[in-house]
């Protein structure tokens, strides 16, 4: 209804103003990867975006259509945990190995091509725009790292055994995964809204004083929300694990989004930040006034054009 009112208002002026622009914009902001994985916090990160748009200004009505590249990286803050592993020492005695996993860090990456189709209005310095963004994913990846410590707990011993590297008991150990592909859903739809203002008046350059509307600059706050589920995983694989292949106990980790934690979970992105736009006006054709000798001889008077003068006899 708001867009209909804007359109109606745009057509009521006696001298409508129709101006076209090519605009460039850069965005940066906070990114949240919302999900339904149990016992896991929202993944936080950042999102830089660059793009170009074709923008039409008709009276107070704005329309924009363009393309942009969006990169998003998020970190899962996985809580530290302990794992108890039943073991046998070299003498055949049973003990419990405690693996204390600390500082787990899980990164996910995505690179999308967005096609924004936006509508809005501009009054003086104030403007706003809303609309959908069609988002196409072209790259996705994930990786994980963590530090851990292992120590032995013997039921018959008075204290635990620490710092015995020959027996796989040590601190400050590292485990990490390779960077593995993450297959995000190819198509996503994001709802976009931005609100801001023009600020050309802040610049003293001659170009802005002589032609203040030829180059328009805007600064706005924006929000993007993903409408569709971005990811589906049915791997059934553990996020953290260990194995003994004849070289002692080996610990491993994988990106949490590729583990069974993400099975049947839903993922959506939420981005909030600042958007800077500079719009360059397309050249406009001015009115052309041509002298018509034939019309002047017939006492023809063209309204708004050059007037002919008929010499008296």
Order of alpha helices (4+ residues) and beta strands (2+ residues): alpha-beta-beta-beta-beta-beta-beta-beta-beta-beta-alpha-beta-beta-beta-beta-alpha
